Each structure stands twice: as C-alpha cells, then as structure tokens.
Amino acid sequence: MSAQRLCVVLAGGAGERMGGGKPQRLLNGRPLGEHALRLAAGFADHLALSVRDAGQAAGLPPALLLFDPDGVEGPLAGVAAALDHAAGLGVKHVLIIPCDAPRLPADLYCRLEAALDLAPRVLAAFPSDGHRDHPACGLWRPQARQSLTAYLAHGGRSLKGLLREIGACRVAWSAEASGSFVNLNTPADLARCDDTADRQCSAA
C-alpha cells in the first residue's frame, strides 16, 4: 500500500444554523472552506472536498470534489464518499475533517495514526479534548466502508453511533487544547473567532 496520506474535508451539510452556505462564510477574510482545505494540504499529500452538490465548492480553491452517494444522509454520506475514494487511491488511512473547524492541531494526523498503528484491528480513531469528543475529525481505514454499509442497512444514521459500532479508538488531547477543536456553527461563532475584529477564538 502507498504511504501517501489523504485528507477529505466534509462540506456537504446544509449549515442551517449558519444560515446556509457554510463553506463560503468568511473567517479572517477567507471562506471557511478555504481554511479547511489549507489544513488538509498540511495534513496530507492528497486532498478532496466532500459535497452534496458542486455549488458548495463555489469560490473555494480548486479541489477534487467527492459527491454524496445516493441514499446516505448527513456526515455519513461524506464519510462514505471519503472511504470509497481512499480505497480507490490505495492509501492506508484517510483523515476526515469538517469545514467548520479552522484551528485543528498540527499533530492531528500523526497522533491518530499512532493510535491506529497500535491497534491494527481498529477501523477508526477520533480525538477528544477532555470536554467532548470530536467524531467529525477522524482517521479511518478504507476497510471501514463495509462496516458503514452494514450499519446503514440496519437503520444506523449517526456518525457517533457508527464509531461506537466499530469500536473506534478515542485519542485524548489535553483540556487546554479544546480551542483547537472549536466548531463554528453560527454567525456569532464566526464573529467570536474572527481575528480581524481583534477577537480570539473560543471553545465556548
């Protein structure tokens, strides 16, 4: 298998709490989707953007688009598309990150990879910051696609539920790192994290 790395950004959500168009919402003068793609480029050799439709990539830097498979909803659709793409590339793992977490730690891939290397039968690993789990930031083995298919066939619809189902590994970061995993879900979150307005990103 190739030693190359793959990172897929999840950008297919409706972003209703943000008022729609979350990947295009500006933080520090740049779209959230652009921040996420820059992070992805730092984590991996290959990157892709998982979307429901091409309009969710409008105005963002060029990236390979992965479209949600039919019949799969929510974040699981992006996970399914990412796992299919990873299998086609022949990479060992795929890092999946959301488009609304612009402060992810630089050691995210390496620490999750180390956890999977210690547990060769575990299909995925995800971070926890001492306050909460962050299931949308996960390192997955492409083989998890079979488990996802079975989970969906039995009515499963939750990303957290899938991670429990497959016995995914939780990797702990210190509580002080909680700000690194902040998700920006509302316009107020954006305003609080916009450094151009002399504000500091908060995990609140």
N, C-alpha and C positions, 0 to 999 in steps of 0.2 A: 504493500500500500504506500501511496505517496505520503511524504512527511509534510506536505504543504498544508496550510491552515485555511479554513473557510469561516467567514462571519456573515450571517444573514441578519438584516435589520427588519424588524416587524413594523410595517407601516400600513397595514390593511384595515385597521379599526375605524369605526365611524367617528370617534373623537367627539361624542355628543357633549360631554362636559366642557370641552374646549370650544364648542360652537361649530365643530366640523373643521376639516382641513388641517388637522394637527401637524402633519409633516411640513406644512408651509408656514406655520406660525413662527414668528421671529423671536429669537433669543440672542441678545448682543448683536443685533443687526443681521443675523443669519437664520435661515429656516432650521427648525428642529431636525428635519430630515437630513440636512447638510451636516449638522453637528454629529448625528448618529453615523453617517457614512464616513466622516473623518475618524471617528473612534474605530469603526470597523476596519478601516485601512491600517490603523495602528496595531490592531489585534491579529490580522490575517493577511495571507497572500492573495486570497480570492475574497470578493465581497459581492453581495447581492441585496436587493431590496424586495421584500415580500409585500405584495399589494393585492387589493381586491380588484382594482381597475387602474389603468395607466394614468388617470388623472391624479392619483395620489402621489405620483412622482413628478408632477409638474413643477418646474422651477428649481429642481434639485440637480446636483451634479450627475452626469451620466453614470448609470449603474445598470447591471443586469437585473431585469425585473422577473420575479417569480410570482406567478398568479395563483390565487387561492384555488385549490381543487374543488370541483363541484361536490355539494353535499356535506361540506365541512364548514363549520361556523366558528367565529371568534379566533382567539390566538392559536387554537389547534390547527386552523387552516394554514397559518403561516408556518407552524412547526412542521406540518405535513409537507408543504412545499419545500422547506429547507432540507428536510431529511431526504426527500426524493432527489434534490439537486446534489446533496452531499454524496449519495450513493452513486450517482452518475459520474461525479468527479473522481471518486475513489479515495476521498480523504478519510482519515481515521476518525475525525470528530468534526462537528460543526458547532460554532458558537452562535447562539441566537440572542439578540439584544433588542429591546424596544426602541422606538424612535423618540421616546419622550424621557430618556434618562441620560442627559448630556454630561454627567460628571462621573461616569463609571471608572473604577480604579484601573490603573495601568496593568496591575498584576492579575486581572480577572481571568484571562485565558489560562495563564500559567498555573494558577492555584487550582482552578477547576480541573485542568488536565492532570495535575499531580494527584488529585483525589481519584480520578478515574484510573490512572495507572496503578494505583494501589488496590483497586477493586475491579479486576478485569471483567467480571460478570455484570457489573452495574452499567446500566444503559445511559444514565444522565447524571449530571451534578449541577447544583444551583447554589447561589450564595444566600447567606443570612447575616444580618448586621448586628445581631444582639437585640434588636427591637422587633424585626419582622423578617419573613422570608421574601425572596425576590425571584419567583418562579419564571418570570419572563426573561431573566438573564440566565441562560443555561447552556452547558456544554453537553452535546448529545452524540451518541454513537449512531451512525446511519441505520444500524440494525434495529433501532427503536421503532422504525416505521411499522414493522409487523405488530408490535405491541399497541401502537396507536390505532392501527386498523381494527384490531380486536376490541380495543376499548370503545371505539366509536360504534362498532357493531352491537355492543351491549348497552348502548344508550349513553355512554360517557360523553360529557360536554365540557368538562373543566380541566384546565391545564394543571391546576394543583392536584386534581383527582388523578390525572394520568401519572404525575410524578409519584404520588403515593402508590398507585397501582404497580408501577415498575420498580419500586424500592429505590428511588433516586437518592443520591448522596447529598446531604446538606453540608456545605462548607462555610465555616464561621469566619467572618471578619469582625474586628473589634467594634464596639458600640460607637467609638469615635469616628468610624468610617461611614456612619449612617448617611451623612450628607452626600457621599459618593453615589448612593443608590436612589437618590430622590427622583420621583416621577413627577412630571409636570402635566397635570390633568386639566387645569383650569386657567383662564386668563390671569387670575390672581397669582397662581403658582409661577407663571411666566414673569409677572411683574416683580415678584419677590426674588427671583433668581437672575434678573437682568442686571449685569454689572455696569452697563452703560447708564443705568439710573442710580449708580452708587449703592446698589443693594447686594447683599450676599445671599447665595443660595442656601436655603434652609430645608431641613428634612421635615419640618412641621407640616 
